[in-house]
Amino acid sequence: MTSSQDTYTQTLRSAQDAVVQAFRTWTDTAKGAWATAPGAATPGVDPQQVVEQVFDFAEKMLAVQREFAKSLAATAASATEAARQQSESVVGAVRQQVEDTTKAVRGATKTDK
């Protein structure tokens, strides 16, 4: 029995293979078209180098996003803790006021009788 992750991975690989095949077909067609064009020169671009540069850039962007997410999570945790402490302080003050008011009311009711 395969897990949903295995199924997803297999589907993703199939999709990637289909894209690679489509790109190869497109590239072959484009090469044929350029080869027949008068005065067409083959560009001096190394596809492997382009792939390396693109993935290096993506890797750097992902690292920046990771650090941003960590910073955001730390800030959110800090803000949550500050809010929790403040709410505990407010609840404590309200409880004290309720107790003081209750005592005052009880004291006033005892003296009225």
N, CA, C and O atoms as CSV, one atom per row, in Angstrom:
chain,resi,resn,atom,element,x,y,z
A,1,MET,N,N,0.850,-1.185,0.000
A,1,MET,CA,C,0.000,0.000,0.000
A,1,MET,C,C,0.886,1.234,0.000
A,1,MET,O,O,1.790,1.348,0.827
A,2,THR,N,N,0.639,2.146,-0.907
A,2,THR,CA,C,1.462,3.347,-0.971
A,2,THR,C,C,0.806,4.464,-0.187
A,2,THR,O,O,-0.417,4.575,-0.101
A,3,SER,N,N,1.660,5.277,0.374
A,3,SER,CA,C,1.138,6.414,1.133
A,3,SER,C,C,0.756,7.527,0.168
A,3,SER,O,O,1.101,7.491,-1.013
A,4,SER,N,N,0.043,8.507,0.686
A,4,SER,CA,C,-0.351,9.633,-0.157
A,4,SER,C,C,0.882,10.414,-0.598
A,4,SER,O,O,0.888,11.002,-1.679
A,5,GLN,N,N,1.935,10.424,0.236
A,5,GLN,CA,C,3.173,11.103,-0.150
A,5,GLN,C,C,3.840,10.393,-1.324
A,5,GLN,O,O,4.349,11.042,-2.237
A,6,ASP,N,N,3.839,9.059,-1.299
A,6,ASP,CA,C,4.410,8.301,-2.409
A,6,ASP,C,C,3.630,8.556,-3.694
A,6,ASP,O,O,4.213,8.738,-4.763
A,7,THR,N,N,2.327,8.566,-3.577
A,7,THR,CA,C,1.479,8.828,-4.741
A,7,THR,C,C,1.749,10.228,-5.285
A,7,THR,O,O,1.873,10.421,-6.494
A,8,TYR,N,N,1.838,11.195,-4.387
A,8,TYR,CA,C,2.119,12.569,-4.805
A,8,TYR,C,C,3.482,12.643,-5.486
A,8,TYR,O,O,3.620,13.290,-6.524
A,9,THR,N,N,4.493,11.986,-4.910
A,9,THR,CA,C,5.835,12.009,-5.473
A,9,THR,C,C,5.849,11.385,-6.865
A,9,THR,O,O,6.476,11.919,-7.780
A,10,GLN,N,N,5.157,10.254,-7.027
A,10,GLN,CA,C,5.095,9.602,-8.333
A,10,GLN,C,C,4.393,10.495,-9.359
A,10,GLN,O,O,4.829,10.598,-10.506
A,11,THR,N,N,3.316,11.131,-8.942
A,11,THR,CA,C,2.590,12.029,-9.832
A,11,THR,C,C,3.464,13.211,-10.225
A,11,THR,O,O,3.487,13.615,-11.388
A,12,LEU,N,N,4.183,13.765,-9.252
A,12,LEU,CA,C,5.064,14.897,-9.526
A,12,LEU,C,C,6.174,14.498,-10.488
A,12,LEU,O,O,6.497,15.250,-11.408
A,13,ARG,N,N,6.759,13.324,-10.286
A,13,ARG,CA,C,7.813,12.843,-11.198
A,13,ARG,C,C,7.263,12.667,-12.615
A,13,ARG,O,O,7.919,13.035,-13.589
A,14,SER,N,N,6.076,12.111,-12.725
A,14,SER,CA,C,5.470,11.922,-14.049
A,14,SER,C,C,5.247,13.268,-14.729
A,14,SER,O,O,5.501,13.428,-15.923
A,15,ALA,N,N,4.770,14.223,-13.952
A,15,ALA,CA,C,4.541,15.563,-14.505
A,15,ALA,C,C,5.853,16.199,-14.933
A,15,ALA,O,O,5.933,16.827,-15.988
A,16,GLN,N,N,6.884,16.034,-14.106
A,16,GLN,CA,C,8.190,16.595,-14.457
A,16,GLN,C,C,8.733,15.938,-15.719
A,16,GLN,O,O,9.268,16.619,-16.594
A,17,ASP,N,N,8.598,14.621,-15.817
A,17,ASP,CA,C,9.058,13.914,-17.021
A,17,ASP,C,C,8.323,14.424,-18.257
A,17,ASP,O,O,8.928,14.604,-19.314
A,18,ALA,N,N,7.026,14.654,-18.123
A,18,ALA,CA,C,6.236,15.156,-19.252
A,18,ALA,C,C,6.708,16.552,-19.654
A,18,ALA,O,O,6.794,16.860,-20.843
A,19,VAL,N,N,7.014,17.395,-18.672
A,19,VAL,CA,C,7.492,18.747,-18.966
A,19,VAL,C,C,8.854,18.681,-19.653
A,19,VAL,O,O,9.095,19.392,-20.629
A,20,VAL,N,N,9.743,17.828,-19.144
A,20,VAL,CA,C,11.075,17.685,-19.747
A,20,VAL,C,C,10.943,17.212,-21.194
A,20,VAL,O,O,11.621,17.728,-22.083
A,21,GLN,N,N,10.077,16.239,-21.427
A,21,GLN,CA,C,9.886,15.729,-22.788
A,21,GLN,C,C,9.315,16.815,-23.699
A,21,GLN,O,O,9.755,16.965,-24.839
A,22,ALA,N,N,8.353,17.560,-23.206
A,22,ALA,CA,C,7.774,18.643,-24.003
A,22,ALA,C,C,8.826,19.705,-24.311
A,22,ALA,O,O,8.874,20.241,-25.418
A,23,PHE,N,N,9.665,20.002,-23.325
A,23,PHE,CA,C,10.711,20.999,-23.531
A,23,PHE,C,C,11.732,20.502,-24.557
A,23,PHE,O,O,12.202,21.271,-25.395
A,24,ARG,N,N,12.072,19.206,-24.485
A,24,ARG,CA,C,13.006,18.637,-25.474
A,24,ARG,C,C,12.426,18.745,-26.882
A,24,ARG,O,O,13.119,19.122,-27.826
A,25,THR,N,N,11.151,18.410,-27.004
A,25,THR,CA,C,10.498,18.490,-28.305
A,25,THR,C,C,10.500,19.924,-28.813
A,25,THR,O,O,10.806,20.182,-29.977
A,26,TRP,N,N,10.156,20.847,-27.933
A,26,TRP,CA,C,10.139,22.262,-28.311
A,26,TRP,C,C,11.536,22.730,-28.712
A,26,TRP,O,O,11.698,23.455,-29.694
A,27,THR,N,N,12.557,22.305,-27.935
A,27,THR,CA,C,13.937,22.695,-28.219
A,27,THR,C,C,14.384,22.146,-29.568
A,27,THR,O,O,15.006,22.856,-30.359
A,28,ASP,N,N,14.070,20.893,-29.825
A,28,ASP,CA,C,14.440,20.291,-31.114
A,28,ASP,C,C,13.775,21.036,-32.263
A,28,ASP,O,O,14.401,21.285,-33.294
A,29,THR,N,N,12.511,21.390,-32.087
A,29,THR,CA,C,11.793,22.136,-33.117
A,29,THR,C,C,12.423,23.509,-33.319
A,29,THR,O,O,12.614,23.953,-34.451
A,30,ALA,N,N,12.746,24.181,-32.205
A,30,ALA,CA,C,13.357,25.512,-32.300
A,30,ALA,C,C,14.728,25.439,-32.958
A,30,ALA,O,O,15.081,26.302,-33.762
A,31,LYS,N,N,15.505,24.405,-32.618
A,31,LYS,CA,C,16.828,24.245,-33.250
A,31,LYS,C,C,16.681,24.080,-34.757
A,31,LYS,O,O,17.431,24.662,-35.541
A,32,GLY,N,N,15.704,23.281,-35.139
A,32,GLY,CA,C,15.478,23.074,-36.568
A,32,GLY,C,C,15.083,24.364,-37.269
A,32,GLY,O,O,15.519,24.634,-38.388
A,33,ALA,N,N,14.257,25.154,-36.602
A,33,ALA,CA,C,13.835,26.422,-37.198
A,33,ALA,C,C,15.000,27.392,-37.301
A,33,ALA,O,O,15.138,28.080,-38.313
A,34,TRP,N,N,15.833,27.462,-36.285
A,34,TRP,CA,C,16.981,28.379,-36.297
A,34,TRP,C,C,18.039,27.927,-37.286
A,34,TRP,O,O,18.718,28.746,-37.905
A,35,ALA,N,N,18.172,26.611,-37.429
A,35,ALA,CA,C,19.189,26.099,-38.348
A,35,ALA,C,C,18.870,26.467,-39.791
A,35,ALA,O,O,19.772,26.663,-40.605
A,36,THR,N,N,17.583,26.560,-40.100
A,36,THR,CA,C,17.196,26.887,-41.472
A,36,THR,C,C,17.125,28.382,-41.718
A,36,THR,O,O,17.018,28.812,-42.866
A,37,ALA,N,N,17.183,29.185,-40.659
A,37,ALA,CA,C,17.129,30.641,-40.836
A,37,ALA,C,C,18.480,31.138,-41.350
A,37,ALA,O,O,19.523,30.731,-40.838
A,38,PRO,N,N,18.468,32.008,-42.348
A,38,PRO,CA,C,19.734,32.512,-42.887
A,38,PRO,C,C,20.440,33.415,-41.862
A,38,PRO,O,O,19.833,34.308,-41.271
A,39,GLY,N,N,21.716,33.155,-41.676
A,39,GLY,CA,C,22.524,33.987,-40.778
A,39,GLY,C,C,22.282,33.748,-39.304
A,39,GLY,O,O,22.742,34.536,-38.477
A,40,ALA,N,N,21.573,32.683,-38.943
A,40,ALA,CA,C,21.277,32.409,-37.533
A,40,ALA,C,C,22.515,31.828,-36.862
A,40,ALA,O,O,23.151,30.911,-37.382
A,41,ALA,N,N,22.834,32.368,-35.724
A,41,ALA,CA,C,23.981,31.870,-34.958
A,41,ALA,C,C,23.471,31.140,-33.725
A,41,ALA,O,O,22.456,31.522,-33.143
A,42,THR,N,N,24.169,30.102,-33.336
A,42,THR,CA,C,23.797,29.359,-32.133
A,42,THR,C,C,24.281,30.144,-30.920
A,42,THR,O,O,25.464,30.472,-30.834
A,43,PRO,N,N,23.395,30.447,-29.990
A,43,PRO,CA,C,23.818,31.210,-28.816
A,43,PRO,C,C,24.809,30.408,-27.985
A,43,PRO,O,O,24.730,29.181,-27.929
A,44,GLY,N,N,25.750,31.105,-27.335
A,44,GLY,CA,C,26.766,30.451,-26.525
A,44,GLY,C,C,26.352,30.305,-25.076
A,44,GLY,O,O,27.123,30.635,-24.175
A,45,VAL,N,N,25.163,29.823,-24.843
A,45,VAL,CA,C,24.668,29.667,-23.482
A,45,VAL,C,C,24.791,28.204,-23.076
A,45,VAL,O,O,24.349,27.305,-23.792
A,46,ASP,N,N,25.397,27.985,-21.920
A,46,ASP,CA,C,25.517,26.627,-21.398
A,46,ASP,C,C,24.275,26.328,-20.557
A,46,ASP,O,O,24.098,26.932,-19.499
A,47,PRO,N,N,23.419,25.420,-20.998
A,47,PRO,CA,C,22.188,25.152,-20.256
A,47,PRO,C,C,22.441,24.653,-18.837
A,47,PRO,O,O,21.680,24.962,-17.920
A,48,GLN,N,N,23.509,23.882,-18.661
A,48,GLN,CA,C,23.835,23.387,-17.317
A,48,GLN,C,C,24.155,24.548,-16.381
A,48,GLN,O,O,23.760,24.545,-15.215
A,49,GLN,N,N,24.867,25.529,-16.897
A,49,GLN,CA,C,25.209,26.700,-16.088
A,49,GLN,C,C,23.947,27.495,-15.734
A,49,GLN,O,O,23.801,27.985,-14.615
A,50,VAL,N,N,23.059,27.609,-16.692
A,50,VAL,CA,C,21.805,28.324,-16.431
A,50,VAL,C,C,21.014,27.609,-15.337
A,50,VAL,O,O,20.493,28.252,-14.425
A,51,VAL,N,N,20.924,26.286,-15.426
A,51,VAL,CA,C,20.205,25.507,-14.415
A,51,VAL,C,C,20.853,25.718,-13.044
A,51,VAL,O,O,20.156,25.935,-12.052
A,52,GLU,N,N,22.175,25.655,-12.991
A,52,GLU,CA,C,22.878,25.856,-11.721
A,52,GLU,C,C,22.585,27.244,-11.147
A,52,GLU,O,O,22.329,27.384,-9.951
A,53,GLN,N,N,22.623,28.256,-11.994
A,53,GLN,CA,C,22.361,29.621,-11.529
A,53,GLN,C,C,20.932,29.780,-11.024
A,53,GLN,O,O,20.701,30.415,-9.995
A,54,VAL,N,N,19.991,29.215,-11.735
A,54,VAL,CA,C,18.589,29.329,-11.328
A,54,VAL,C,C,18.370,28.639,-9.985
A,54,VAL,O,O,17.707,29.190,-9.105
A,55,PHE,N,N,18.915,27.451,-9.823
A,55,PHE,CA,C,18.714,26.729,-8.566
A,55,PHE,C,C,19.518,27.346,-7.421
A,55,PHE,O,O,19.077,27.310,-6.272
A,56,ASP,N,N,20.687,27.910,-7.719
A,56,ASP,CA,C,21.435,28.627,-6.680
A,56,ASP,C,C,20.624,29.826,-6.183
A,56,ASP,O,O,20.549,30.083,-4.981
A,57,PHE,N,N,20.025,30.547,-7.120
A,57,PHE,CA,C,19.194,31.690,-6.751
A,57,PHE,C,C,17.991,31.226,-5.921
A,57,PHE,O,O,17.667,31.830,-4.898
A,58,ALA,N,N,17.336,30.152,-6.368
A,58,ALA,CA,C,16.173,29.635,-5.632
A,58,ALA,C,C,16.584,29.188,-4.232
A,58,ALA,O,O,15.846,29.396,-3.269
A,59,GLU,N,N,17.752,28.578,-4.121
A,59,GLU,CA,C,18.251,28.141,-2.817
A,59,GLU,C,C,18.474,29.329,-1.888
A,59,GLU,O,O,18.126,29.278,-0.708
A,60,LYS,N,N,19.057,30.399,-2.426
A,60,LYS,CA,C,19.286,31.599,-1.612
A,60,LYS,C,C,17.958,32.228,-1.188
A,60,LYS,O,O,17.805,32.662,-0.046
A,61,MET,N,N,17.002,32.275,-2.115
A,61,MET,CA,C,15.699,32.848,-1.784
A,61,MET,C,C,14.999,32.018,-0.716
A,61,MET,O,O,14.368,32.574,0.183
A,62,LEU,N,N,15.102,30.714,-0.803
A,62,LEU,CA,C,14.483,29.842,0.184
A,62,LEU,C,C,15.126,30.046,1.555
A,62,LEU,O,O,14.435,30.042,2.574
A,63,ALA,N,N,16.450,30.225,1.580
A,63,ALA,CA,C,17.144,30.474,2.852
A,63,ALA,C,C,16.672,31.800,3.463
A,63,ALA,O,O,16.466,31.891,4.674
A,64,VAL,N,N,16.505,32.815,2.628
A,64,VAL,CA,C,16.015,34.110,3.124
A,64,VAL,C,C,14.596,33.961,3.658
A,64,VAL,O,O,14.266,34.508,4.710
A,65,GLN,N,N,13.761,33.227,2.938
A,65,GLN,CA,C,12.381,33.008,3.381
A,65,GLN,C,C,12.343,32.221,4.689
A,65,GLN,O,O,11.508,32.491,5.553
A,66,ARG,N,N,13.240,31.252,4.836
A,66,ARG,CA,C,13.303,30.466,6.070
A,66,ARG,C,C,13.652,31.368,7.247
A,66,ARG,O,O,13.015,31.292,8.297
A,67,GLU,N,N,14.653,32.214,7.079
A,67,GLU,CA,C,15.047,33.115,8.164
A,67,GLU,C,C,13.921,34.097,8.497
A,67,GLU,O,O,13.687,34.405,9.666
A,68,PHE,N,N,13.228,34.585,7.470
A,68,PHE,CA,C,12.099,35.478,7.694
A,68,PHE,C,C,11.005,34.767,8.477
A,68,PHE,O,O,10.444,35.329,9.418
A,69,ALA,N,N,10.701,33.530,8.091
A,69,ALA,CA,C,9.656,32.765,8.781
A,69,ALA,C,C,10.046,32.508,10.232
A,69,ALA,O,O,9.206,32.606,11.127
A,70,LYS,N,N,11.317,32.179,10.472
A,70,LYS,CA,C,11.782,31.966,11.842
A,70,LYS,C,C,11.658,33.248,12.654
A,70,LYS,O,O,11.211,33.223,13.801
A,71,SER,N,N,12.050,34.360,12.062
A,71,SER,CA,C,11.959,35.649,12.745
A,71,SER,C,C,10.510,35.999,13.049
A,71,SER,O,O,10.189,36.471,14.140
A,72,LEU,N,N,9.644,35.765,12.077
A,72,LEU,CA,C,8.219,36.047,12.252
A,72,LEU,C,C,7.630,35.169,13.354
A,72,LEU,O,O,6.851,35.644,14.180
A,73,ALA,N,N,8.000,33.895,13.365
A,73,ALA,CA,C,7.496,32.976,14.383
A,73,ALA,C,C,7.982,33.386,15.771
A,73,ALA,O,O,7.220,33.346,16.737
A,74,ALA,N,N,9.251,33.781,15.868
A,74,ALA,CA,C,9.794,34.213,17.163
A,74,ALA,C,C,9.096,35.476,17.648
A,74,ALA,O,O,8.786,35.606,18.832
A,75,THR,N,N,8.853,36.397,16.739
A,75,THR,CA,C,8.163,37.637,17.102
A,75,THR,C,C,6.733,37.347,17.536
A,75,THR,O,O,6.250,37.917,18.514
A,76,ALA,N,N,6.060,36.467,16.814
A,76,ALA,CA,C,4.687,36.107,17.175
A,76,ALA,C,C,4.648,35.423,18.539
A,76,ALA,O,O,3.752,35.688,19.342
A,77,ALA,N,N,5.611,34.550,18.802
A,77,ALA,CA,C,5.661,33.868,20.101
A,77,ALA,C,C,5.900,34.878,21.218
A,77,ALA,O,O,5.290,34.789,22.283
A,78,SER,N,N,6.776,35.826,20.975
A,78,SER,CA,C,7.068,36.852,21.970
A,78,SER,C,C,5.835,37.721,22.230
A,78,SER,O,O,5.513,38.035,23.376
A,79,ALA,N,N,5.157,38.100,21.157
A,79,ALA,CA,C,3.958,38.927,21.299
A,79,ALA,C,C,2.856,38.157,22.028
A,79,ALA,O,O,2.133,38.721,22.850
A,80,THR,N,N,2.737,36.879,21.720
A,80,THR,CA,C,1.734,36.043,22.386
A,80,THR,C,C,2.018,35.950,23.876
A,80,THR,O,O,1.107,36.052,24.698
A,81,GLU,N,N,3.276,35.756,24.216
A,81,GLU,CA,C,3.657,35.670,25.628
A,81,GLU,C,C,3.389,36.993,26.342
A,81,GLU,O,O,2.887,37.001,27.466
A,82,ALA,N,N,3.720,38.107,25.695
A,82,ALA,CA,C,3.465,39.416,26.298
A,82,ALA,C,C,1.966,39.633,26.510
A,82,ALA,O,O,1.548,40.144,27.549
A,83,ALA,N,N,1.163,39.244,25.521
A,83,ALA,CA,C,-0.294,39.389,25.641
A,83,ALA,C,C,-0.835,38.503,26.756
A,83,ALA,O,O,-1.724,38.914,27.501
A,84,ARG,N,N,-0.299,37.281,26.875
A,84,ARG,CA,C,-0.728,36.379,27.939
A,84,ARG,C,C,-0.414,36.974,29.307
A,84,ARG,O,O,-1.253,36.955,30.206
A,85,GLN,N,N,0.791,37.499,29.458
A,85,GLN,CA,C,1.172,38.093,30.738
A,85,GLN,C,C,0.306,39.306,31.062
A,85,GLN,O,O,-0.119,39.492,32.202
A,86,GLN,N,N,0.053,40.121,30.057
A,86,GLN,CA,C,-0.769,41.311,30.277
A,86,GLN,C,C,-2.196,40.910,30.645
A,86,GLN,O,O,-2.796,41.512,31.535
A,87,SER,N,N,-2.744,39.899,29.970
A,87,SER,CA,C,-4.112,39.486,30.288
A,87,SER,C,C,-4.184,38.887,31.689
A,87,SER,O,O,-5.164,39.096,32.404
A,88,GLU,N,N,-3.149,38.143,32.086
A,88,GLU,CA,C,-3.122,37.614,33.453
A,88,GLU,C,C,-3.085,38.747,34.467
A,88,GLU,O,O,-3.722,38.668,35.517
A,89,SER,N,N,-2.347,39.785,34.158
A,89,SER,CA,C,-2.266,40.940,35.053
A,89,SER,C,C,-3.625,41.637,35.166
A,89,SER,O,O,-4.053,42.007,36.259
A,90,VAL,N,N,-4.291,41.808,34.030
A,90,VAL,CA,C,-5.608,42.456,34.029
A,90,VAL,C,C,-6.617,41.596,34.781
A,90,VAL,O,O,-7.409,42.111,35.570
A,91,VAL,N,N,-6.591,40.286,34.540
A,91,VAL,CA,C,-7.516,39.385,35.231
A,91,VAL,C,C,-7.267,39.450,36.736
A,91,VAL,O,O,-8.214,39.464,37.523
A,92,GLY,N,N,-6.001,39.488,37.138
A,92,GLY,CA,C,-5.675,39.593,38.565
A,92,GLY,C,C,-6.203,40.889,39.170
A,92,GLY,O,O,-6.729,40.895,40.283
A,93,ALA,N,N,-6.059,41.989,38.427
A,93,ALA,CA,C,-6.546,43.272,38.926
A,93,ALA,C,C,-8.070,43.276,39.031
A,93,ALA,O,O,-8.621,43.804,39.996
A,94,VAL,N,N,-8.748,42.695,38.054
A,94,VAL,CA,C,-10.211,42.629,38.078
A,94,VAL,C,C,-10.675,41.761,39.244
A,94,VAL,O,O,-11.627,42.111,39.941
A,95,ARG,N,N,-10.010,40.643,39.454
A,95,ARG,CA,C,-10.369,39.773,40.580
A,95,ARG,C,C,-10.222,40.527,41.906
A,95,ARG,O,O,-11.069,40.428,42.794
A,96,GLN,N,N,-9.137,41.271,42.012
A,96,GLN,CA,C,-8.915,42.024,43.244
A,96,GLN,C,C,-10.001,43.070,43.439
A,96,GLN,O,O,-10.488,43.258,44.554
A,97,GLN,N,N,-10.385,43.749,42.366
A,97,GLN,CA,C,-11.451,44.742,42.462
A,97,GLN,C,C,-12.770,44.088,42.852
A,97,GLN,O,O,-13.519,44.625,43.668
A,98,VAL,N,N,-13.057,42.912,42.260
A,98,VAL,CA,C,-14.289,42.202,42.591
A,98,VAL,C,C,-14.281,41.807,44.065
A,98,VAL,O,O,-15.283,41.972,44.760
A,99,GLU,N,N,-13.152,41.285,44.542
A,99,GLU,CA,C,-13.045,40.910,45.951
A,99,GLU,C,C,-13.218,42.121,46.852
A,99,GLU,O,O,-13.941,42.058,47.846
A,100,ASP,N,N,-12.562,43.225,46.513
A,100,ASP,CA,C,-12.678,44.436,47.320
A,100,ASP,C,C,-14.114,44.951,47.330
A,100,ASP,O,O,-14.628,45.349,48.376
A,101,THR,N,N,-14.755,44.942,46.172
A,101,THR,CA,C,-16.137,45.413,46.081
A,101,THR,C,C,-17.064,44.486,46.852
A,101,THR,O,O,-17.975,44.948,47.540
A,102,THR,N,N,-16.838,43.185,46.744
A,102,THR,CA,C,-17.650,42.218,47.478
A,102,THR,C,C,-17.515,42.432,48.973
A,102,THR,O,O,-18.510,42.419,49.698
A,103,LYS,N,N,-16.293,42.627,49.437
A,103,LYS,CA,C,-16.066,42.878,50.863
A,103,LYS,C,C,-16.749,44.169,51.300
A,103,LYS,O,O,-17.347,44.227,52.374
A,104,ALA,N,N,-16.659,45.195,50.472
A,104,ALA,CA,C,-17.267,46.477,50.816
A,104,ALA,C,C,-18.788,46.347,50.892
A,104,ALA,O,O,-19.431,46.876,51.799
A,105,VAL,N,N,-19.355,45.616,49.900
A,105,VAL,CA,C,-20.805,45.425,49.892
A,105,VAL,C,C,-21.246,44.605,51.096
A,105,VAL,O,O,-22.253,44.923,51.729
A,106,ARG,N,N,-20.510,43.566,51.413
A,106,ARG,CA,C,-20.859,42.740,52.578
A,106,ARG,C,C,-20.726,43.543,53.860
A,106,ARG,O,O,-21.552,43.434,54.767
A,107,GLY,N,N,-19.675,44.351,53.922
A,107,GLY,CA,C,-19.498,45.183,55.110
A,107,GLY,C,C,-20.613,46.220,55.255
A,107,GLY,O,O,-21.081,46.501,56.359
A,108,ALA,N,N,-21.030,46.789,54.102
A,108,ALA,CA,C,-22.109,47.788,54.139
A,108,ALA,C,C,-23.425,47.125,54.499
A,108,ALA,O,O,-24.238,47.729,55.198
A,109,THR,N,N,-23.660,45.898,54.043
A,109,THR,CA,C,-24.916,45.225,54.342
A,109,THR,C,C,-24.971,44.827,55.806
A,109,THR,O,O,-26.051,44.842,56.396
A,110,LYS,N,N,-23.856,44.476,56.409
A,110,LYS,CA,C,-23.833,44.094,57.824
A,110,LYS,C,C,-24.117,45.320,58.710
A,110,LYS,O,O,-24.797,45.200,59.730
A,111,THR,N,N,-23.610,46.469,58.332
A,111,THR,CA,C,-23.819,47.666,59.146
A,111,THR,C,C,-25.225,48.212,58.985
A,111,THR,O,O,-25.728,48.887,59.884
A,112,ASP,N,N,-25.869,47.938,57.864
A,112,ASP,CA,C,-27.233,48.412,57.623
A,112,ASP,C,C,-28.241,47.630,58.431
A,112,ASP,O,O,-29.336,48.140,58.671
A,113,LYS,N,N,-27.942,46.448,58.855
A,113,LYS,CA,C,-28.907,45.618,59.567
A,113,LYS,C,C,-28.975,45.941,60.990
A,113,LYS,O,O,-29.746,45.326,61.727
